[in-house]
Amino acid sequence: MRFDVFNPYKMLAHTDKISKILKYENEPPISVSIDPTSKCNHNCMWCSSSGYRMDNKNVSLSPDILRALCNEFKDMGIEGVYFEGGGEPLCNLSTIHAIENLKRLEIPTGLITNGVLLKKGRDMDSLLESCEFIRISIDAASAETYYHIRGANDFETVRRNVEELARRKINIKSSCEIGLSFLIYKNNYTEIEQFVRIFRDAGANYIQFKPVIMNEDWLDDRLYDYLTYHLWMVENKYASPEFRVTANIRRLREVRDRYQRLYGECLGHNLVAIIMSSGELSICCQHRGVKPLTFGNLRVNSFREIWNGKARQEAIKKINLSRCPTCKYESYNQMLWAMKYPNKHACFL
């Protein structure tokens, strides 16, 4: 028995940093998320970065900036780095070199990709040797649904790339985990079980299910009940020691109930730094390109200078929780709030 890799309690492995965050001390983040480019070969119907990409067309971090970041992360004691969107990370030809560099510096690294540009041969082997995980966003179990959601005819390409990744992983004895992501929405939920069957057989190590967060009431009680049962069913039917199925039921509940926050302050932004393809930093992944909540630029200052600078402190002051959507920091913030402001019965466990 073990906690899943997505369990928010993993934050508690960093108690030294958490204690300083609760005292508002300026600590380096635990993780860094990098958007190496705004370029993308897909046009997903629910892309949370579409506005940012429109304002920053075809903008990428340079090889020099990525190289400097890797060295700074080592000096600052950053514990994990992952590359995501923004756009599609592999549209920046320097992404793989940066991942290889982080491996040499012994910094755990992950890649979140749509999987289309995973090239057979050296690049694929290098990613498998350098990454702790490669997670591929697919969201469909058929070419038709895939095209409707992602605006591209790449379903079979990605399926074959997953198979090739799994085969090469065995050949080179890599410990990298191959994961798949499926965002649940009203136009693809009937393909959940088919998706699990296809990609379990393709050799994936795990599948993560979570709901799309949109400004509409798409998840009613009937669909919520169906999904919670169906996700439980596929997990029990298909999961094994070699293959995991994980579903974010909490997020489903938040979408259904129009989530209300249980904390009065965002402290989770201290845990993860968000670097955008423009070279700017964002206060969190949900606010890419929102000017009051972006600060600094790596084309002008170093990462350390920006993270420790006045502009970041000013951006923190402008966080307005009433305008924030539910996000990946929700569970972290609930725990941080409970630790900072324990209730009077905290001594009775």
Helices and strands as residue ranges (DSSP letters): G 8-14, H 15-22, E 31-34, H 50-55, H 63-76, E 80-83, G 89-91, H 95-104, E 109-113, H 122-130, E 133-137, H 143-150, H 155-172, E 177-184, G 189-191, H 192-202, E 206-211, H 221-238, E 244-247, H 249-257, G 268-270, E 272-275, E 281-282, G 285-287, G 291-293, E 294-295, H 303-307, H 310-317, G 321-323, H 330-340
